[in-house]
């Protein structure tokens, strides 16, 4: 029997609160569904008719293997493999910034090129940064995301990151303490809802709000970002995270196109839209 695979990982780092709700809603809509781990070698991936990424929250630890796995599934995969490949490394922020979108200012560090304490302090001083967030350029769930203050700055934090991969640094945005980081959820061509997230660093739990109103400038930024992302294909879902600068203007912090929490508990409309979109794609005749 053909079915939809909702994809997770064998050792999920934290519960996916949306998963049981989505499974129940799909079953109620008459869509057969199974929850399968992408990194389980015993799975026959030729069996699902549709493969929907949901809680593959360890992919960043095995990025090359994950992308190779995604490419094997072609158009059955939601979101499509080329979107997964583009979105897995946060260099996409550089592309969006070059396209004229407002992005949180970012410094990039290449794997194998660790900065000295002096050069790091100079780089931050040139930008007027005294409170900085550093993290890997390939990560999820606030993995190794740290906050450092100075001067002087502890360059060891960055040196450790660039030993394993590319890294990035951004100024700590004060508005996350009050206005918060806003996550704008988009499903099958429509912005459905938004929530507020509190700052989260390594070892901390995520705290989210109920549905929040979406300001006009937030909606416009999300729309502009997704117009560019859709050039890569036809995503089933997306999440655009943004913060406000000192002048109150929204800036893009992340675009989540692989395995974002969609906060379906907070929006029945979003759940209904996602289920309808999955059911339609599942039932569509194959080319």
N, C-alpha and C positions, 0 to 999 in steps of 0.2 A: 504493500500500500504506500502510495506517495504521501509525503508529509513535509511540513516546514521544520527545519532545524533552527532552534534558537541556540546560538553558540556562546559557550562559556569557556572556562579553563578547568583543569583537573583540581588544582588547589587554589580556589578563589580566595583572595586576600580579605574580603569582607562580603557580607551578604548583599545580594542584589534584591532590594526591596520591591523592585518593579516586576521581577521574574514571575512569582506566583500569580500576580494579578494579570499579567499578559498571557500566561498560559491558560488561565481560566477563561479569559475573554475570547481568546482564539478558539478554544474548544466550544464555547457557547455559540460562536459564529459558524461552527461546523468545519473548522480547519484543524486537521490532525497535526499535532505538534509534539516534538521531542526536544529535550534540552541535552545538548551534546558538547563535549569539550574539544576544542580545536587541537589540543596537544595530546589527545588520546589516540595512539597509533592503531588501536583496535577498531576504530570507527570506519565504516564503509561510506565514504563521502559521495559515492555515486548514487546513493539511495534517496537523499532529500531532493525534492523538486525545487525548493527555495531554501537558501541558507542566510539567516539573518544574524549579523553580529550583535551581541548584546553585552556580555560581561567577560570579554577576553582580557581581563585586567592584569595579565602577566605578559602581554605581547611585547612590551618594551624590553623585557629581559632576553627575548629571543627574536629580535626584530627581523633579521634576515630570514629565519625559518618561517616566521609568521607571514611575511610578505610573499614568500614562495608558496606557502599554503594557500593564501588568498588568490594568487594568480591561477592556481590550478582549477578554481571553481568558476571563473569567468562571469557571465551575466547572471548566474544563479545567486551570486553573492550580493548581499545588501548590507552595507554600501559596496559599490563596485570596486574591483581590485585597484584600478588606477587612482581612485579617490583615496583608498587606504594607503597606497604608496606615497602619494603627495602629502597626506596629512600626518604621517607617522613621525616625521622629523619637523621640528618647529621652524626650520628654515622657510617654511611657507609664509611666516610672518614677514620676512624680508621681501618676498614677492608682493604681498598685499600692500606693504608700505611703499614699494616702488610704484604700485598702481595708484598711489595717492590716498590710501585709506589711513586714518589715524590709528597708530599702533603704539602700545606702551614702549617707550624708548628701550632699546636692547643692545647690549654688548655681546659679541659672539666669541667663543674660545674654541679653537680647533683641537681635536684629540691629538695628544702627544706634544702640545705646545703650551706647557704650563707657564703662567705669569709669575714673576718674582713679586715679593711684597711691595717693593718700590714701584714697579711698573703698574701693578694693580691699583695702588693708591693714586698714582698719577692719572690713570684712566678714569677712575671715579671722580677725582678732584676736578678734572677738566670738564666734567658734566655736572658738577655741583652735587654729587650723590654722597650722602653720609649714612644712609639707611638703605640697604641693598638686598634684594632677593636673588639667590643663585640656585640653579637647578640644571639637570641634564637636558639636552636638546631633544632627547628621545625618552619620554617618561610618561607616567600616568599615576593618578592617585597621590600626588604630592611626593612621589618617590625622590628621596634625597634633595628635597627642596628646603633651603635654609635661609635664614635672615642674618645678615652680618652688618655690623655698624662700625664706623670709624670716622676719621683715621685714628690710629692705624687699623688696617684691615687684615684679617686672618687669611692670607693667600692659600693656606693649606686646604681650605674648603674647596677652592676652585681647582687647585692642583690635583686633589683626589678625584674630582669629577672628570678632568680631561685625561686622566690616566685610562679611564674606561671608555670615554666617548666625547663627543662634542658637548659643550656646555654654554650656558647663557646667563647673563646678569641683567637685572632690571631694577630701577628704583622702587622702593616700597611706596605704594600709592596710599596716601593718608586717608582718602575717601573710603577705603574698604572698611575702616573702623566705624563709619557712620552710615553712609549710603550703601555700602557693601559692594560686592561683585555681583553683577546681574547676569543671569543665564537666560538667554532668549532661546526658546525651543521652537524648532521648525519641523513640521512633519508633512511630507508629501505635498510640498508646494505652498504651505500656509504656516505662518507664525501662529502658534497655538496659545502659548502662555510664557510667563517669566517667573523666576524665583530669585531670591536674594541668598547669596552664600557668604558665610563668614570666612576670614582668612584661614588657611590651612597649611601647616608645615609638617615635615616628616614626623610620623608617630601620632599625629592628631586625627580626630574624627571630624567628618564634614558636618556642618550645621546649616540647614537650609530652612527657608521660610515657607509659608503658604504662597499661593499665587499673588504676585505683585502686579500693579499696573505697569504698562509699558509706555514710556515717554516717547514722544514723536521722534526725537533725535536718536533714541535707542533703536526704535523700529527701522529708521532709515539706515543706520549703520549696519544692522543685521541684514537688511535687504541688499545693501551694496556688497557686503561680504559674500552672501550666498549667490548673488548673481555671478560672481567670479568662480565660486566653487562649482556651480552647475555647468560651467564650461567643460568640466572634466567628465561629466556623465549625468546620470539621473539618480541623485541620492534619495533614499527613502526617508531619512531623518538627518537632522543636524542640530547642533547647539552652538550658539555664539555667546562667548563670555566677554564681558566688558566692564570697565571701571571708569570713573570720572577723574579728570585731571584737576589741578588746583583752581582752574577757571570754571570747572563744572562741565567741561565738554567730555563726551564719551570717547574712550579709546579702546581698541580691540586688545584683549589679553590672550584669548585662545579661540580657535575654531575647532570644535570637536565633531569629527566625521567618522570615527572608527567605532568606539564603544562607549559613547557618553551615557551617563544617567540622564534619563529624559523626564524624571520627576512625574511619572504617570499617576502616582497617588494624589498629586495635587490638582490634576485636571482630567475630569471624565471626558471632556471634549477631545483632548489629546489622545487618550486611550482609544476612544471610538475611531478617531481618524487613523491611528496607526493600525488598528485591527482591520479596518476596511481596506487600507492600502496593501497590507500583507495578503489579505484574502484575495484581492483583485490580482495581484502579481502571481500568487500561487495558482490561481485558476486560469490565468491567461494562456492561450494556446502558444506552444513553443514554435519559434520560427523554423 
